[in-house]
Amino acid sequence: MSATRELEPSLERLLASLLYYGTWLASAVIGAGLVVALFGGHSLPMRVVTAGILLLIMLPVVRVTLMLIVFVRERDYRFGAIAALVLTFIVFGFVLGART
């Protein structure tokens, strides 16, 4: 139990950094696409904006994947199994959404 408590601040900092910088990156990509569109671009800026939105959508997937990796490396298999189950549901949802 003490190993898990030692892991928590590190995992929390890692996840916070991922979400912080990931959000800033996605926002910058969206902003760049909008600025290019403002100056007369056509399809390329909308693709850049779409890529930024995709980055925002992928942040939770990357977060759960990161948690899975950390839990398995720390041999916390119970939480690793939970993270794997959540990741399975997310992937299953993407597959169902893509088929519809």
N, C-alpha and C positions, 0 to 999 in steps of 0.2 A: 504494500500500500504506500510506503514512503517513496518508492521509486516513481510511482504515478504522481505523487504530489510534487516531486522534484521536476518532473517532466512538464507539468501544467504551465508554469510561467514561460518556459521556453516555447512550448507549443502555442500558447496564446500570443506571444510576441511574433512568432513565425506566421501565424494565421493573420494577425493584425497587419503585419507588413505586406503580406500577399494581397489582402483586400485593399489596403491603402494605395499601394503602388499600382495594383491592377486597375483600380478605379480611375486613378489619375491617367494611366496609359490609355485606357479605353476612352476617357473623356477627351484626351489630347487628339486621338485618332479621329473621333467624331468631329471635334472642333476644326481640325485640319481639313477634313472633307467639306465641312460647311463653308470654310473660308475660300477654298478653291472653287466651290460652287458659286460663291458670291461674285467671283471675278470671271464668270462666264463658262465654267466647265460644264460638261453635259453628263455623260454616264459615269466617268471615272470618279468624280466626287461622291456620287451616290453609292458607288461600290466601297469607297473608303469609309463612308458613314456606316454602311452595312457591316463592314469589318469591325468597326468600333462597337457597334451594338452586339455583334457576335462575341467580342471579347467580354463585354459585360455579362452576357448570358453564360459564358463559359467559366466565369469566376467561381460560382458555387461548385461546379464540377471539379475544378482544380483544387478547391478547398477540401472537398471530401476525399479526393485522391491523395492529397498531401497528408491528411489525417490518417488515411489507411496506411500509407508508407511509414509514418512515424509510429503508429500503434504496433505494426508488425515488427519494425526494427527494435522497439522496446519490449517486445514479447508480451504485449497486452492484447491477447488474442480475442478476448471478449469484445472489447471496443473495436478491434480490427474487423471482427465479423460483422458488427453493426455497421461500420463504415462501408464494408464491402456490400452489404445488403442495400444500403442507401444508394451506393453507386450503381448497383444493378437496377434499382428502380428508376434512377435517372436515365440510364442508358436505354432501358426498356421504354420509357416515355418518349425519348428521342426517336427510337425506331418506330414506335406507333405513330408519332406525329409526322414522321417523314413519309410513311406509307399512306397517310390520309390526304 
